[in-house]
Amino acid sequence: MAEGEVEVLIVGGGPVGLTARALLERWGVRVLLVERHREPSPFPRARLVNVRSMEIYRGLGLAAGITARAFAPEYGRIRFRDTMRSRDFATAAMTGIDAPVAESPVTGVVTSQDRLEPVLLAGARSPVRFGVALAGLSIGDLPLAGLPLVGPPLGDLALGDLVLAGLSEEADGGVAVVLHGPGRGERTRLRARHVLAADGANSTVRRLLGIGVTGPGSMGGFTTVVFDADLRRWCAHQPAGVYFTAHGLFAPLYPEGGWAWFVPTPDDGPHADWPALLSRALGDVPADVVRVQHWESDAFVAERFQHGRILLAGDAAHAMPIVGGLGMNTGIADVHNLCWKLAGVLRGWAAPGLLETYEEERRPVACRTLRQAVANTELMLDVQNRRRAQLRAGRAAPDHVELPWSERYFAQLGLVLGVTYRSGAVLADEGPAPEPPGADYAPSAEPGRRMPHLWLARDRSTLDAFGEWFTVLTPDPAAWAPQATPWPLRVERLPAEHAASCGLSAYGAVLVRPDGHVAARWPGPPPAASTLLDALTALTGLDTRAVRRATPP
């Protein structure tokens, strides 16, 4: 590769960008990640790593490290109180967090984003440059904003604090990037084959591309107050990941201590006496304010997830209200869907059109998830409104409010495990993907669905069979053994006792994509000798006559 080139430039160093970096590195893709902040955020921000995200991190070998830094399972619960010093008047478990579920080999965790990011950062070796911001972009010779594309070749990537000053799509199939060093008066040029924008809800990349958004928009301004206080008297015997009170939302930060208070920002937020406000909210419990951050809660989905070789993921593509912990996890699923497709295009075993299926598959999921996140917020407010009505009626502090949802926390399991994709990367019947089944999840090996978790051997799940390759799962591996192919492909024996639950006979097979979703299913033996290769050709859009045959791994 020519000096000063990378295959994928990732803009944004939060959990989504860092996860993409780890996934692409596993495929051998040369990656550079740039982040405009000079260091990882010290604020807790996202609080929940759900079951599906933990499955992805299990595949990357990071799940154990994340769990080791997280809260114990008993913190997988929400509690409603009048104040932090009051008794619970309602509570609900976070399904898949508070205890294992039969549908997955992993359990999600409650953990703060500032504890998650170091694990992700250490989980790959590709270069990361903090202090790099995107300041402009141009498409071809037409500058949309920012600085002109000038400067010498990049050479060594270890450049310290830089400002990303521009982008342009080049006719020869790359994206030109300009890095500008503050105080150095220099601009340095870099070429990337693709750009993955994971630069947050206020995405500079999305704005400069002129991509609009749809949805409710701003949900208001909020403030996070990180503080230290001894609340063990009221919380140690009733642990939770989140406490909803009439004075805001309180959350423990780390197993060893620390708290965060999330509250709507008052009109004089930047000048407010936050120690005094916190003291009143806690009921005069002594507390030390460590830091304060003001932020906007957004709710939208981008109108497009792709502009040529530039792709949006995470909050750059969709922003979710925080209730229910859906935002970061949706972004992690985005890049899990996208990175194998980028690898296929870059390595020549998929046509560029495969990238178009990213938006086809993930944008409908983002729209459904946004609706759920807004509904989560309404459910949370409903509980508090019921409580206020009880107190206004003059009853003597009732101890219970009936929750307006089942014991399954905000319909999470069906939403995160029950996603069905419909696109050219799935050989399924025509028609739109069905809506996720709500709180309940029914495992299915139907094309487009996440392949169900089934035990192949002791401590080895079907999900452990997937990685940087397509997987054929069949009770009859000999019948499905492929010829030499240009695709990374493995054949794995499916225990006969699982065949019927997957819709297979003793001779059938499912073809599973690298992201663990079923690409095709044949209930019986292969209809023809070329069945498997024909399916892979259709899925990836590859003209096999134009590529050199490769040996399967």
Backbone hydrogen bonds, N-H to C=O, Kabsch-Sander energy under -0.5 kcal/mol:
donor,donor_aa,acceptor,acceptor_aa,energy
5,E,2,A,-1.1
6,V,191,R,-2.5
7,E,30,R,-1.5
8,V,30,R,-1.9
9,L,194,H,-2.4
10,I,8,V,-0.6
10,I,32,L,-2.8
11,V,9,L,-0.5
11,V,196,L,-2.6
12,G,10,I,-0.7
12,G,34,V,-3.2
18,L,14,G,-2.7
19,T,15,P,-2.1
20,A,16,V,-2.3
21,R,17,G,-2.1
22,A,18,L,-1.9
23,L,19,T,-2.5
24,L,20,A,-2.8
25,E,21,R,-2.1
26,R,22,A,-1.6
27,W,23,L,-0.9
27,W,24,L,-0.7
28,G,25,E,-1.7
29,V,24,L,-2.3
31,V,29,V,-0.6
32,L,8,V,-1.8
33,L,127,P,-2.1
34,V,10,I,-2.7
35,E,129,R,-2.4
49,V,109,V,-2.7
50,N,48,L,-0.6
54,M,50,N,-2.3
55,E,51,V,-1.9
56,I,52,R,-1.8
57,Y,53,S,-2.4
58,R,54,M,-2.1
59,G,55,E,-1.8
60,L,56,I,-1.1
61,G,58,R,-1.2
62,L,57,Y,-3.0
63,A,57,Y,-1.0
66,I,62,L,-1.9
67,T,63,A,-2.6
68,A,64,A,-2.1
69,R,65,G,-0.8
69,R,66,I,-0.7
70,A,67,T,-1.2
71,F,110,V,-2.5
75,Y,72,A,-2.1
76,G,73,P,-2.6
77,R,75,Y,-2.1
78,I,92,A,-2.8
79,R,242,V,-2.0
80,F,90,A,-2.9
81,R,244,F,-2.8
82,D,87,R,-0.5
86,S,83,T,-1.5
89,F,80,F,-2.8
90,A,80,F,-1.0
92,A,78,I,-1.9
94,M,76,G,-2.5
95,T,93,A,-0.9
97,I,94,M,-2.4
98,D,94,M,-2.1
104,S,101,V,-1.5
108,G,96,G,-2.7
109,V,49,V,-2.1
111,T,47,R,-2.0
111,T,109,V,-0.6
113,Q,44,P,-2.4
113,Q,46,A,-1.5
115,R,112,S,-2.1
116,L,112,S,-1.6
117,E,113,Q,-2.7
119,V,115,R,-0.6
119,V,116,L,-0.6
120,L,116,L,-1.9
121,L,117,E,-2.9
122,A,118,P,-2.0
123,G,119,V,-0.6
123,G,120,L,-0.6
124,A,121,L,-0.8
129,R,33,L,-2.8
130,F,128,V,-0.6
131,G,35,E,-1.0
131,G,37,H,-2.4
132,V,35,E,-2.9
133,A,131,G,-0.5
135,A,133,A,-0.6
135,A,164,L,-3.9
137,L,145,A,-1.5
138,S,167,L,-5.3
139,I,142,L,-1.7
140,G,138,S,-0.6
140,G,169,E,-0.6
142,L,139,I,-2.0
144,L,137,L,-1.6
145,A,137,L,-1.7
147,L,165,A,-1.4
150,V,148,P,-1.3
154,L,189,R,-0.9
159,L,157,L,-2.1
163,V,180,H,-3.9
164,L,133,A,-2.0
165,A,163,V,-0.8
165,A,178,V,-4.4
166,G,178,V,-1.1
168,S,176,A,-1.5
170,E,168,S,-0.5
170,E,174,G,-3.4
173,G,170,E,-1.8
174,G,170,E,-0.6
175,V,192,A,-3.5
176,A,168,S,-3.7
177,V,190,L,-3.7
178,V,166,G,-2.2
179,L,188,T,-3.3
180,H,163,V,-7.0
181,G,186,E,-1.8
184,R,181,G,-1.8
185,G,181,G,-0.9
186,E,181,G,-0.6
188,T,179,L,-3.4
189,R,152,P,-3.1
190,L,177,V,-2.9
191,R,4,G,-2.1
192,A,175,V,-2.6
193,R,6,V,-1.2
194,H,7,E,-1.6
195,V,309,R,-2.3
196,L,9,L,-2.8
197,A,195,V,-0.6
197,A,311,L,-3.5
198,A,11,V,-3.0
198,A,196,L,-0.8
203,S,200,G,-1.5
207,R,203,S,-1.9
208,L,204,T,-2.7
209,L,205,V,-1.9
210,G,206,R,-0.6
210,G,207,R,-1.0
211,I,206,R,-2.1
212,G,210,G,-0.6
214,T,301,V,-2.7
217,G,299,A,-3.2
219,M,297,S,-4.5
222,F,295,W,-3.6
223,T,263,V,-2.8
224,T,293,Q,-3.1
225,V,223,T,-0.5
225,V,261,W,-2.5
226,V,224,T,-0.6
226,V,291,R,-2.5
227,F,259,W,-2.5
228,D,288,D,-2.3
231,L,229,A,-1.0
234,W,231,L,-1.3
235,C,231,L,-1.4
236,A,232,R,-1.9
238,Q,235,C,-1.0
241,G,75,Y,-0.8
241,G,77,R,-2.2
242,V,77,R,-1.2
243,Y,250,F,-2.9
244,F,79,R,-3.0
245,T,243,Y,-0.5
245,T,248,G,-1.9
246,A,82,D,-1.4
248,G,245,T,-1.4
249,L,262,F,-2.6
250,F,243,Y,-2.8
251,A,260,A,-2.2
253,L,258,G,-2.7
254,Y,257,G,-0.7
254,Y,258,G,-0.5
257,G,254,Y,-1.7
259,W,227,F,-2.6
260,A,251,A,-2.1
261,W,225,V,-2.2
262,F,249,L,-3.2
263,V,223,T,-2.0
263,V,261,W,-0.5
265,T,221,G,-2.0
269,G,266,P,-1.9
271,H,268,D,-1.6
272,A,268,D,-0.7
272,A,269,G,-1.3
274,W,272,A,-1.5
277,L,273,D,-2.3
278,L,274,W,-2.7
279,S,275,P,-2.1
280,R,276,A,-2.0
281,A,277,L,-2.1
282,L,278,L,-2.1
283,G,279,S,-0.7
283,G,280,R,-0.7
284,D,279,S,-3.1
285,V,279,S,-0.5
288,D,228,D,-2.5
289,V,287,A,-0.5
290,V,226,V,-3.4
291,R,226,V,-1.4
293,Q,224,T,-2.4
295,W,222,F,-3.0
297,S,220,G,-2.6
298,D,296,E,-0.7
299,A,217,G,-1.3
300,F,319,A,-1.7
301,V,214,T,-2.7
302,A,317,A,-3.4
303,E,212,G,-3.0
307,H,310,I,-3.1
310,I,307,H,-1.9
311,L,195,V,-2.7
312,L,305,F,-2.8
313,A,197,A,-2.3
316,A,313,A,-1.2
317,A,314,G,-1.8
318,H,314,G,-1.9
319,A,300,F,-2.1
325,G,322,I,-2.1
330,T,326,L,-2.0
331,G,327,G,-1.7
332,I,328,M,-2.2
333,A,329,N,-2.0
334,D,330,T,-1.7
335,V,331,G,-1.9
336,H,332,I,-1.7
337,N,333,A,-1.8
338,L,334,D,-2.1
339,C,335,V,-2.8
340,W,336,H,-0.6
341,K,338,L,-0.6
342,L,338,L,-2.3
343,A,339,C,-2.4
344,G,340,W,-2.1
345,V,341,K,-2.2
346,L,342,L,-2.7
347,R,343,A,-2.5
348,G,344,G,-0.7
348,G,345,V,-0.5
349,W,344,G,-1.4
350,A,344,G,-1.3
351,A,540,T,-2.7
354,L,351,A,-2.2
355,L,352,P,-1.7
356,E,353,G,-1.3
357,T,354,L,-1.5
358,Y,355,L,-1.3
359,E,355,L,-0.6
360,E,356,E,-1.5
361,E,357,T,-2.2
362,R,358,Y,-2.8
363,R,359,E,-2.0
365,V,361,E,-0.7
366,A,362,R,-2.4
367,C,363,R,-2.3
368,R,364,P,-2.2
369,T,365,V,-2.8
370,L,366,A,-2.4
371,R,367,C,-1.9
372,Q,368,R,-2.0
373,A,369,T,-2.7
374,V,370,L,-2.5
375,A,371,R,-2.2
376,N,372,Q,-2.7
377,T,373,A,-1.8
378,E,374,V,-2.0
379,L,375,A,-2.6
380,M,376,N,-2.5
381,L,377,T,-2.3
382,D,378,E,-2.1
383,V,379,L,-2.0
384,Q,380,M,-1.7
385,N,381,L,-2.6
386,R,382,D,-2.4
387,R,383,V,-1.9
388,R,384,Q,-2.3
389,A,385,N,-2.2
390,Q,386,R,-2.1
391,L,387,R,-2.3
392,R,388,R,-2.7
393,A,389,A,-1.6
394,G,391,L,-1.3
395,R,390,Q,-1.4
397,A,395,R,-1.7
401,V,89,F,-2.5
409,Y,93,A,-0.6
409,Y,407,E,-0.6
410,F,408,R,-0.6
411,A,408,R,-1.1
412,Q,409,Y,-1.5
414,G,438,G,-0.5
414,G,439,A,-0.5
415,L,411,A,-1.0
416,V,412,Q,-2.6
417,L,413,L,-2.2
418,G,414,G,-1.3
421,Y,448,G,-2.1
426,V,423,S,-1.5
427,L,519,A,-3.3
428,A,426,V,-1.2
440,D,437,P,-0.9
448,G,518,V,-3.1
449,R,446,E,-2.3
450,R,419,V,-0.7
451,M,516,G,-3.1
453,H,103,E,-0.6
454,L,452,P,-0.6
456,L,454,L,-0.6
456,L,460,R,-2.7
457,A,460,R,-1.6
460,R,457,A,-2.2
461,S,459,D,-0.5
462,T,454,L,-2.0
464,D,461,S,-0.9
465,A,462,T,-1.7
466,F,463,L,-1.0
467,G,469,W,-0.7
469,W,467,G,-1.5
470,F,488,P,-2.9
471,T,512,V,-2.5
472,V,490,R,-2.8
473,L,471,T,-0.6
473,L,510,V,-2.5
474,T,472,V,-0.6
474,T,492,E,-2.0
476,D,508,G,-0.5
479,A,476,D,-0.9
480,W,476,D,-0.8
480,W,477,P,-0.8
481,A,478,A,-0.8
485,T,550,A,-0.7
489,L,487,W,-0.5
490,R,470,F,-2.2
492,E,472,V,-3.5
494,L,474,T,-2.2
498,H,495,P,-2.2
499,A,496,A,-1.3
500,A,496,A,-0.5
502,C,498,H,-1.0
502,C,499,A,-0.9
503,G,500,A,-1.7
504,L,499,A,-2.6
505,S,523,P,-2.8
508,G,505,S,-0.9
509,A,522,W,-2.3
510,V,473,L,-2.0
511,L,520,A,-2.8
512,V,471,T,-3.5
512,V,510,V,-0.6
513,R,517,H,-3.0
516,G,513,R,-2.1
518,V,449,R,-3.0
519,A,511,L,-3.3
520,A,511,L,-1.5
522,W,509,A,-3.0
531,T,528,A,-1.5
534,D,530,S,-3.1
535,A,531,T,-2.0
536,L,532,L,-2.2
537,T,533,L,-2.2
538,A,534,D,-2.2
539,L,535,A,-2.6
540,T,536,L,-2.2
541,G,537,T,-1.6
542,L,537,T,-0.6
544,T,542,L,-1.0
546,A,543,D,-2.2
547,V,544,T,-0.9
